[in-house]
Amino acid sequence: MATSGNRSILPAALVLWTALGPAPITTAAEAQRAATIDETAAELRDRALASPLAWELLESLTTEVGHRFAGSAGDRAAVAWAVAKMEELGLENVRAEPVTVPQWVRGEARGRTLSPYPQEMKLIALGGSVGTPETGIEAEILEVAGLEELVEVPDAEVAGKIVFFNRRMERRQDGRGYGQTVPIRGRGPSAAAAKGAVAVLIRSVGTGTHRFPHTGALRYAEDTPRIPAAALAVPDADVLEAQLRRGQPVRFHLYLGSRYLANTQSANVIGEVVGRDKPGEIVLLGGHLDSWDVGTGALDDGAGCAISLAAAKLIAALDRPPRRTIRVVLFANEEFGLSGAEAYAQAHQAELTTHQLAMESDFGAGNVWRFAASVEPAARTAAQSIATLLEPLEIAFDAGPAWGGADLRYLHTSRVPVADLTQDGTYYFDYHHTEDDTLDKVAPDALAQNVAAYATVAFYAAETETSFFPAPARTQRER
């Protein structure tokens, strides 16, 4: 998943609205069409708020399948579940498009301080980590706050040590603290290995205080040794920090049973509500079907799958389908390499210029509070019209650029328009990538509000005569 940066919301929106004014309407027929779109979108929004469908879908997925790690039996069961649900919901052109995914097995993980104060530690292997020898690794701990501090430590002081990255994540509504902290998980192991470290421990990239360590993928550099890496539960990181503060060397024993198997097959699962006038133009609703092998993936990203499916079903239940096609894509393997996202972009390269808009729900199930869209400049007044429809849901308009979601990353170079419906992530990272990512963390009313928002935006984009393509070219910073 990816999160938004800091943006000015309401003032920028008001400036944009003042500058552009309402969308020009030149004939009575055009006025009537615009009014009809708004009326239908509002009715759809209100119907979605009262619908339990997303909750029923999420309950089904987490109960009947559970976790869905790429390449696992749960992943294969999830693909079958998604195909069956799309067909049951009456979506058209349902198919599972093959995706090759890596297959990594977590294995057992154990850790403990040996001296001066022996204690067992709760930890979990980072996704993709190599394992330790059967006897484990025993070494002294070297604590650093982050990647920048590690650079300043002489290599001789790092060699032979277990590097402990000890940085706390800040709790923020928009999840900004995650983006500021997660580089230690992704790049930390290779940065430490380049200086001679034998293993890495990190303080879990999370905001909760429960004794559940947070997993997540690392990215080994090609030119450095691959060393084992694990995340400590936040309370255990606190204990290790306190031991280090006593001024004596701390020795640690780490065992990880992680290993890779051969690549295997998964699939992107796709279903559509075919448009009545422009079926070749696409409004994409997405979530990722996979999850980590801990918890049941209710927040990440079962909720996004349920939101997308429910929004599409509610649109399909209208008196007539929208002008453009609504396409639901449940992506394979977002967590462990964006395999499904890359496969979709490659398989659909020829039609990316016909994508009117793309959105992905991948930030849990908190209430949506912010809307942003990156669309063709002439379509910005249409984005403002959508924002007006979202106001009863207490969603503010952000005039800044949109990201769209991690699985839409490969669509950016083709300038596919994207929209963000940012959920409240205040508590999301208490549970993210942990055993505690379970159905009870989802509020049904908030889930329905998400469906209302996604259905409103998707319907309006599919029905309007305004073309959103192409989006403005993205800057390097926006990527």
Secondary structure, 3 states (H helix, E strand, C coil): CCCCCCCCCHHHHHHHHHHHCCCCCCCHHHHHHHHHHHHHHHHHHHHHHCCCHHHHHHHHHHHHCCCCCCCCHHHHHHHHHHHHHHHHCCCEEEEEEEEEEEEEECCCEEEEEEECCCEEECEEECECCCCCCCCCEEEEEEEECCHHHHHHCCHHHHCCCEEEECCCCCCCCCCHHHHHHCHHHHHHHHHHHCCCCCEEEEECCCCCCCCCCCCCECCCCCCCCCCCEEEECHHHHHHHHHHHHCCCCCEEEEEECCEEEEEEEEEEEEEEECCCCEEEEEEEEEEECCCCCCCCCHHHHHHHHHHHHHHHHHHHCCCCCCCEEEEEEEECCCCCCCHHHHHHHHHCHHHHHHEEEEEECCCCCCCEEEEEEECCHHHHHHHHHHHHHHHHHCCEECCCCCCCCHHHHHHHHHCCCEEEEEECCCCHHHHCCCCCCCHHHCCHHHHHHHHHHHHHHHHHHHHCCCCCCCCCCCCCCCC
